[in-house]
Amino acid sequence: MLDTALTGARRLRLSLMERVEERLRSFLAAEATRWSRVDHRGEAPVEAVSALVRAGGKRLRPAFCVTGFLAAGGDLGDPVIVGAAAGLELVHAGALIHDDVLDAADSRRGAPAVHTRHIAEHRARGWRGESRRYGEGVAILSGDLASVYAGELAGDLPPAARRVWNELVTEIAIGQYLDLAVAAESVIEPELSRWIAVCKSGRYSIHRPLLLGAAVAGRDDLAPEFAEYGEALGEAFQLRDDLIDAFGDSRAAGKPVGNDLDQHKMTLLLAWAAQRDEQVRSLLDEPEWDTVRIRARLAATGIGDQVERHIDDLVGRARDAIARAPVEAAWRTELAEMASEVAYRDR
């Protein structure tokens, strides 16, 4: 009986996600047409956003949003949840475009990053001005446009859901700033690194989307269990990102690995390693990081195995929390399965 119910739960989620995909496609296509009529150049920032959305990605945030909504008993035909989930994917797209500029990352999802592509175009065409400033300018404006579009798609949120949305977008900005500041100041404080990771990535990937979906369905009472699940799984999600960046394969990840080290990012994994190993700490005290030596030392410390064990603990906490949630058993099982998919991925 449970297997049948689980199949039905996933079918409902996938059905709603298809509507989210169509909303994204039709909205961005209409915007491209609209602005290309003003001038052929007007389509460029829209296309930058569209190309990133078309390139795929995990669609993690809309998936958790619609799952929270359906688990809370939301009506499958409600257009508000479709706009909210689509908006979350555009919040993510805008954050990625900006993130690639901040981190000087050349590629994203197997293709040149927005700023990289437009730097190359500027150079190839011999346009005036500095190519780097032009490319980064296009990326900043494209990321801003994605955020504007996200707000438009989520424009009909009820007040409780709007509060969740506002908290989500604020946390991304503050977390991103603290990430930059801690890297610049070379601060080694695991608890601060953990908070930054959860704030700028984990919460907006899992915790807030779940709460957003439940709030659209009018089920604020689910907040305690959803928050506990989301906080634990959000930390596991970010730690998996740390492992992929430190030890992963760029072909599997669909993006360059080692970029956090290149940018002096004090990830939670790195902060833990520095706290426990004097050689790691010494390498991080150097004015310029030798990333090859740091990665080798990280491997020698066994920090990867320690992080894997911590991820296991976090997944257990998430599963325990969702097992107590006052929702149908099929949705508790679905969210437990999603926890494993998120925590044990290779990209």
KOLDO-930099 format. One record per residue (C-alpha): z, y, x; residue number from 1; residue in one letter. Coordinates in steps of 0.25 Angstrom, whole numbers. Each point is the difference from the previous one (the first is absolute). Layout:
+-------+-------+-------+-----+--------+
:     z :     y :     x : num : residu :
+-------+-------+-------+-----+--------+
:     Z :     Y :     X : NUM :      A :
...
+-------+-------+-------+-----+--------+
//
This chain:
+-------+-------+-------+-----+--------+
:     z :     y :     x : num : residu :
+-------+-------+-------+-----+--------+
:     0 :     0 :     0 :   1 :      M :
:     4 :    10 :    11 :   2 :      L :
:   -13 :    -3 :     8 :   3 :      D :
:    -8 :     3 :   -13 :   4 :      T :
:     8 :    13 :    -2 :   5 :      A :
:    -2 :     4 :    15 :   6 :      L :
:   -15 :    -2 :    -1 :   7 :      T :
:     0 :     9 :   -12 :   8 :      G :
:     8 :    11 :     7 :   9 :      A :
:    -9 :     0 :    12 :  10 :      R :
:   -12 :     0 :   -10 :  11 :      R :
:     6 :    12 :    -7 :  12 :      L :
:     2 :     7 :    13 :  13 :      R :
:   -14 :    -2 :     6 :  14 :      L :
:    -6 :     4 :   -14 :  15 :      S :
:     7 :    14 :     1 :  16 :      L :
:    -3 :     1 :    15 :  17 :      M :
:   -15 :    -1 :    -4 :  18 :      E :
:     2 :    12 :    -9 :  19 :      R :
:     6 :     7 :    11 :  20 :      V :
:   -12 :    -3 :     9 :  21 :      E :
:    -9 :     5 :   -10 :  22 :      E :
:     7 :    13 :    -2 :  23 :      R :
:     0 :     2 :    15 :  24 :      L :
:   -15 :    -3 :     1 :  25 :      R :
:    -4 :     9 :   -12 :  26 :      S :
:     9 :    11 :     3 :  27 :      F :
:    -5 :     2 :    14 :  28 :      L :
:   -14 :    -2 :    -3 :  29 :      A :
:     1 :    11 :   -11 :  30 :      A :
:     6 :     9 :    10 :  31 :      E :
:   -11 :    -3 :    11 :  32 :      A :
:   -11 :     3 :   -10 :  33 :      T :
:     8 :    13 :    -5 :  34 :      R :
:     1 :     6 :    14 :  35 :      W :
:   -13 :    -4 :     5 :  36 :      S :
:    -7 :     8 :   -11 :  37 :      R :
:     7 :    13 :     6 :  38 :      V :
:    -5 :    -4 :    14 :  39 :      D :
:    -4 :   -13 :     7 :  40 :      H :
:    12 :     3 :    10 :  41 :      R :
:    10 :     0 :   -11 :  42 :      G :
:     0 :   -15 :    -2 :  43 :      E :
:     5 :    -2 :    15 :  44 :      A :
:    15 :     0 :    -3 :  45 :      P :
:    -2 :    -8 :   -13 :  46 :      V :
:    -8 :   -10 :     8 :  47 :      E :
:    11 :    -1 :    11 :  48 :      A :
:    10 :    -4 :   -10 :  49 :      V :
:   -10 :    -9 :    -8 :  50 :      S :
:    -4 :    -7 :    13 :  51 :      A :
:    15 :    -3 :     3 :  52 :      L :
:     2 :    -5 :   -14 :  53 :      V :
:   -12 :    -9 :     0 :  54 :      R :
:     4 :    -6 :    14 :  55 :      A :
:    10 :    -8 :    -7 :  56 :      G :
:    14 :    -1 :     4 :  57 :      G :
:    12 :    -7 :    -6 :  58 :      K :
:     1 :     8 :   -13 :  59 :      R :
:    15 :    -2 :     2 :  60 :      L :
:     5 :    12 :    -7 :  61 :      R :
:    -8 :    -1 :   -13 :  62 :      P :
:     3 :   -15 :     0 :  63 :      A :
:    15 :     3 :     0 :  64 :      F :
:    -1 :    11 :   -10 :  65 :      C :
:    -8 :    -8 :   -10 :  66 :      V :
:    10 :   -12 :     2 :  67 :      T :
:    12 :     9 :    -2 :  68 :      G :
:    -7 :     5 :   -13 :  69 :      F :
:    -3 :   -14 :    -5 :  70 :      L :
:    13 :    -6 :     4 :  71 :      A :
:     7 :    11 :    -8 :  72 :      A :
:    -8 :    -4 :   -12 :  73 :      G :
:   -11 :    11 :     0 :  74 :      G :
:   -12 :     0 :    -9 :  75 :      D :
:   -12 :    -5 :     8 :  76 :      L :
:    -9 :    10 :    -7 :  77 :      G :
:     8 :    12 :     4 :  78 :      D :
:    -9 :    10 :     8 :  79 :      P :
:    11 :     7 :     7 :  80 :      V :
:     4 :   -12 :     8 :  81 :      I :
:   -15 :    -1 :     5 :  82 :      V :
:     0 :    14 :     4 :  83 :      G :
:    13 :    -1 :     7 :  84 :      A :
:    -4 :   -12 :     8 :  85 :      A :
:   -13 :     6 :     4 :  86 :      A :
:     7 :    12 :     4 :  87 :      G :
:     9 :    -7 :     9 :  88 :      L :
:   -12 :    -6 :     7 :  89 :      E :
:    -5 :    14 :     3 :  90 :      L :
:    13 :     5 :     5 :  91 :      V :
:    -1 :   -12 :    10 :  92 :      H :
:   -14 :     4 :     3 :  93 :      A :
:     4 :    14 :     3 :  94 :      G :
:    12 :    -4 :     8 :  95 :      A :
:    -9 :   -10 :     9 :  96 :      L :
:   -10 :    11 :     2 :  97 :      I :
:    11 :    10 :     5 :  98 :      H :
:     7 :   -11 :     8 :  99 :      D :
:   -12 :    -3 :     8 : 100 :      D :
:    -1 :    14 :     4 : 101 :      V :
:    15 :     1 :     4 : 102 :      L :
:    -1 :   -13 :     7 : 103 :      D :
:   -14 :     2 :     7 : 104 :      A :
:    -4 :   -13 :    -6 : 105 :      A :
:   -15 :    -2 :     1 : 106 :      D :
:    -3 :   -10 :   -10 : 107 :      S :
:     5 :    -5 :   -14 : 108 :      R :
:    -3 :   -13 :    -7 : 109 :      R :
:   -11 :    -4 :    10 : 110 :      G :
:    -7 :    14 :    -1 : 111 :      A :
:     1 :    13 :     7 : 112 :      P :
:    12 :     9 :    -5 : 113 :      A :
:    -5 :    12 :    -8 : 114 :      V :
:     3 :    10 :    11 : 115 :      H :
:    -7 :    -9 :    10 : 116 :      T :
:   -12 :    -1 :    -8 : 117 :      R :
:    -1 :    15 :    -2 : 118 :      H :
:     3 :     3 :    14 : 119 :      I :
:   -12 :    -9 :     4 : 120 :      A :
:    -9 :     7 :   -10 : 121 :      E :
:     3 :    14 :     5 : 122 :      H :
:    -3 :    -4 :    14 : 123 :      R :
:   -13 :    -8 :    -4 : 124 :      A :
:    -5 :    12 :    -8 : 125 :      R :
:     4 :    11 :    11 : 126 :      G :
:     7 :     8 :   -10 : 127 :      W :
:     8 :    12 :     4 : 128 :      R :
:    15 :     0 :     3 : 129 :      G :
:     9 :   -11 :     5 : 130 :      E :
:    -4 :   -14 :    -5 : 131 :      S :
:    15 :    -5 :     0 : 132 :      R :
:     5 :    12 :    -8 : 133 :      R :
:   -12 :    -2 :   -10 : 134 :      Y :
:     3 :   -15 :    -1 : 135 :      G :
:    14 :     1 :    -2 : 136 :      E :
:    -2 :    12 :   -10 : 137 :      G :
:    -9 :    -9 :    -8 : 138 :      V :
:    11 :   -11 :     0 : 139 :      A :
:    11 :     9 :    -4 : 140 :      I :
:    -8 :     6 :   -12 : 141 :      L :
:    -4 :   -14 :    -4 : 142 :      S :
:    14 :    -5 :     0 : 143 :      G :
:     5 :    12 :    -8 : 144 :      D :
:   -11 :    -2 :   -10 : 145 :      L :
:     4 :   -15 :    -1 : 146 :      A :
:    14 :     5 :    -4 : 147 :      S :
:    -5 :    10 :   -10 : 148 :      V :
:    -8 :   -11 :    -6 : 149 :      Y :
:    12 :    -9 :     0 : 150 :      A :
:     8 :    11 :    -8 : 151 :      G :
:   -11 :     2 :   -10 : 152 :      E :
:    -1 :   -15 :    -3 : 153 :      L :
:    15 :    -1 :    -2 : 154 :      A :
:     0 :    13 :    -8 : 155 :      G :
:     5 :    -7 :   -13 : 156 :      D :
:    13 :    -6 :     6 : 157 :      L :
:    12 :     1 :    -9 : 158 :      P :
:    12 :     8 :     6 : 159 :      P :
:     8 :   -11 :     5 : 160 :      A :
:   -13 :    -6 :     7 : 161 :      A :
:    -3 :    14 :     5 : 162 :      R :
:    13 :     1 :     7 : 163 :      R :
:    -3 :   -13 :     7 : 164 :      V :
:   -14 :     5 :     4 : 165 :      W :
:     6 :    13 :     6 : 166 :      N :
:    10 :    -8 :     8 : 167 :      E :
:   -11 :    -9 :     6 : 168 :      L :
:    -9 :    11 :     5 : 169 :      V :
:    12 :     8 :     5 : 170 :      T :
:     5 :   -12 :     8 : 171 :      E :
:   -13 :    -3 :     6 : 172 :      I :
:    -1 :    15 :     6 : 173 :      A :
:    14 :     0 :     5 : 174 :      I :
:     0 :   -14 :     6 : 175 :      G :
:   -13 :     3 :     7 : 176 :      Q :
:     6 :    13 :     6 : 177 :      Y :
:    12 :    -7 :     5 : 178 :      L :
:    -9 :   -11 :     6 : 179 :      D :
:    -7 :    11 :     8 : 180 :      L :
:    13 :     7 :     4 : 181 :      A :
:     7 :   -13 :     4 : 182 :      V :
:   -12 :    -4 :     9 : 183 :      A :
:    -1 :    14 :     6 : 184 :      A :
:    15 :     0 :     3 : 185 :      E :
:     0 :   -15 :     4 : 186 :      S :
:    12 :    -3 :    -9 : 187 :      V :
:     5 :   -14 :     1 : 188 :      I :
:     9 :    -2 :   -12 : 189 :      E :
:    -3 :   -13 :    -8 : 190 :      P :
:     6 :     5 :   -13 : 191 :      E :
:    -8 :    13 :     0 : 192 :      L :
:   -13 :    -8 :     4 : 193 :      S :
:     3 :   -10 :   -12 : 194 :      R :
:     2 :    12 :   -10 : 195 :      W :
:   -13 :     6 :     5 : 196 :      I :
:    -7 :   -13 :    -2 : 197 :      A :
:     5 :    -2 :   -14 : 198 :      V :
:    -2 :    14 :    -4 : 199 :      C :
:   -14 :     2 :     5 : 200 :      K :
:    -6 :   -14 :    -3 : 201 :      S :
:     9 :   -10 :    -7 : 202 :      G :
:     5 :     9 :   -11 : 203 :      R :
:   -14 :     5 :    -4 : 204 :      Y :
:    -6 :   -14 :     2 : 205 :      S :
:     9 :    -8 :    -9 : 206 :      I :
:    13 :     6 :    -5 : 207 :      H :
:    -6 :    13 :    -6 : 208 :      R :
:   -12 :    -6 :    -6 : 209 :      P :
:     8 :   -11 :    -7 : 210 :      L :
:    10 :    11 :    -5 : 211 :      L :
:   -12 :     8 :    -5 : 212 :      L :
:    -6 :   -11 :    -7 : 213 :      G :
:    13 :    -3 :    -7 : 214 :      A :
:     2 :    14 :    -4 : 215 :      A :
:   -14 :     1 :    -6 : 216 :      V :
:     4 :   -12 :    -9 : 217 :      A :
:    13 :     8 :    -3 : 218 :      G :
:    10 :   -10 :     7 : 219 :      R :
:     8 :     8 :     9 : 220 :      D :
:    11 :   -11 :    -1 : 221 :      D :
:    -8 :    -8 :    10 : 222 :      L :
:     3 :    10 :    11 : 223 :      A :
:    11 :    -7 :     7 : 224 :      P :
:    -6 :   -14 :     2 : 225 :      E :
:   -14 :     6 :     3 : 226 :      F :
:     6 :    10 :    10 : 227 :      A :
:     8 :   -11 :     7 : 228 :      E :
:   -13 :    -9 :     0 : 229 :      Y :
:    -9 :    12 :     5 : 230 :      G :
:    10 :     5 :    11 : 231 :      E :
:     1 :   -14 :     6 : 232 :      A :
:   -15 :    -4 :    -1 : 233 :      L :
:    -4 :    14 :     4 : 234 :      G :
:     8 :    -2 :    13 : 235 :      E :
:    -6 :   -13 :     2 : 236 :      A :
:   -14 :     6 :    -2 : 237 :      F :
:     2 :    10 :    10 : 238 :      Q :
:     6 :   -10 :    10 : 239 :      L :
:   -13 :    -8 :    -2 : 240 :      R :
:    -8 :    12 :     4 : 241 :      D :
:     8 :     2 :    12 : 242 :      D :
:    -2 :   -15 :     4 : 243 :      L :
:   -15 :     2 :    -2 : 244 :      I :
:    -1 :    12 :     8 : 245 :      D :
:     8 :    -5 :    11 : 246 :      A :
:    -5 :   -15 :     1 : 247 :      F :
:   -12 :    -1 :   -10 : 248 :      G :
:   -15 :    -1 :     1 : 249 :      D :
:    -8 :    13 :    -4 : 250 :      S :
:   -11 :    -9 :    -6 : 251 :      R :
:     9 :    -6 :    -9 : 252 :      A :
:     8 :    13 :    -3 : 253 :      A :
:   -13 :     8 :    -3 : 254 :      G :
:     5 :    11 :     8 : 255 :      K :
:     4 :     2 :    15 : 256 :      P :
:    13 :    -6 :     4 : 257 :      V :
:    10 :     6 :    10 : 258 :      G :
:    -3 :    14 :    -5 : 259 :      N :
:    15 :     2 :    -3 : 260 :      D :
:     3 :    -2 :    14 : 261 :      L :
:   -11 :     9 :     4 : 262 :      D :
:     5 :    11 :    -8 : 263 :      Q :
:    15 :    -2 :     5 : 264 :      H :
:     4 :    -4 :   -14 : 265 :      K :
:    15 :    -5 :    -1 : 266 :      M :
:    -2 :   -11 :   -10 : 267 :      T :
:    12 :    -8 :    -4 : 268 :      L :
:    -5 :   -12 :     8 : 269 :      L :
:    -1 :     9 :    13 : 270 :      L :
:    14 :     6 :    -3 : 271 :      A :
:     6 :   -13 :    -2 : 272 :      W :
:    -6 :    -5 :    13 : 273 :      A :
:     4 :    12 :     8 : 274 :      A :
:    14 :    -1 :    -5 : 275 :      Q :
:     1 :   -14 :     4 : 276 :      R :
:    -8 :    -1 :    13 : 277 :      D :
:     2 :    10 :    12 : 278 :      E :
:   -14 :    -2 :     5 : 279 :      Q :
:    -6 :     4 :   -13 : 280 :      V :
:     9 :    12 :     0 : 281 :      R :
:    -4 :     4 :    14 : 282 :      S :
:   -15 :    -2 :    -3 : 283 :      L :
:     2 :    10 :   -12 : 284 :      L :
:     7 :    10 :     9 : 285 :      D :
:   -13 :     2 :     8 : 286 :      E :
:    -7 :    13 :    -3 : 287 :      P :
:   -13 :    -8 :    -3 : 288 :      E :
:     2 :   -14 :    -6 : 289 :      W :
:    -7 :   -12 :     7 : 290 :      D :
:    -4 :    -7 :   -13 : 291 :      T :
:    -5 :   -12 :     7 : 292 :      V :
:    14 :    -2 :     7 : 293 :      R :
:     8 :     3 :   -13 : 294 :      I :
:    -8 :   -10 :    -8 : 295 :      R :
:     2 :   -10 :    11 : 296 :      A :
:    15 :     3 :     0 : 297 :      R :
:     1 :    -1 :   -15 : 298 :      L :
:    -6 :   -13 :     0 : 299 :      A :
:    10 :    -5 :    11 : 300 :      A :
:    12 :     5 :    -8 : 301 :      T :
:    -3 :    -9 :   -12 : 302 :      G :
:     1 :    12 :    -9 : 303 :      I :
:   -11 :    -5 :    -8 : 304 :      G :
:     8 :   -13 :    -4 : 305 :      D :
:    12 :     9 :    -3 : 306 :      Q :
:    -8 :     9 :    -9 : 307 :      V :
:    -6 :   -13 :    -7 : 308 :      E :
:    14 :    -5 :    -3 : 309 :      R :
:     3 :    14 :    -6 : 310 :      H :
:   -12 :     0 :    -8 : 311 :      I :
:     4 :   -14 :    -6 : 312 :      D :
:    14 :     6 :    -4 : 313 :      D :
:    -7 :    12 :    -6 : 314 :      L :
:    -9 :    -9 :    -8 : 315 :      V :
:    12 :    -8 :    -5 : 316 :      G :
:     7 :    13 :    -4 : 317 :      R :
:   -12 :     5 :    -8 : 318 :      A :
:    -2 :   -14 :    -7 : 319 :      R :
:    15 :     0 :    -4 : 320 :      D :
:    -1 :    14 :    -5 : 321 :      A :
:   -12 :    -3 :    -9 : 322 :      I :
:     6 :   -13 :    -5 : 323 :      A :
:    11 :     9 :    -7 : 324 :      R :
:   -10 :     9 :    -6 : 325 :      A :
:     0 :     0 :   -15 : 326 :      P :
:   -15 :    -3 :    -2 : 327 :      V :
:    -7 :   -13 :    -4 : 328 :      E :
:     1 :   -11 :    10 : 329 :      A :
:   -15 :     0 :     3 : 330 :      A :
:     1 :    14 :     5 : 331 :      W :
:    12 :    -3 :     9 : 332 :      R :
:    -8 :   -12 :     6 : 333 :      T :
:   -12 :     9 :     1 : 334 :      E :
:     8 :    11 :     8 : 335 :      L :
:     6 :   -11 :     8 : 336 :      A :
:   -14 :    -5 :     4 : 337 :      E :
:    -4 :    14 :     3 : 338 :      M :
:    11 :     2 :    10 : 339 :      A :
:    -5 :   -12 :     8 : 340 :      S :
:   -14 :     5 :     0 : 341 :      E :
:     5 :    14 :     5 : 342 :      V :
:    10 :    -4 :    10 : 343 :      A :
:    -9 :   -12 :     7 : 344 :      Y :
:   -13 :     7 :     1 : 345 :      R :
:    -9 :     2 :    13 : 346 :      D :
:    -6 :    13 :    -4 : 347 :      R :
+-------+-------+-------+-----+--------+
//
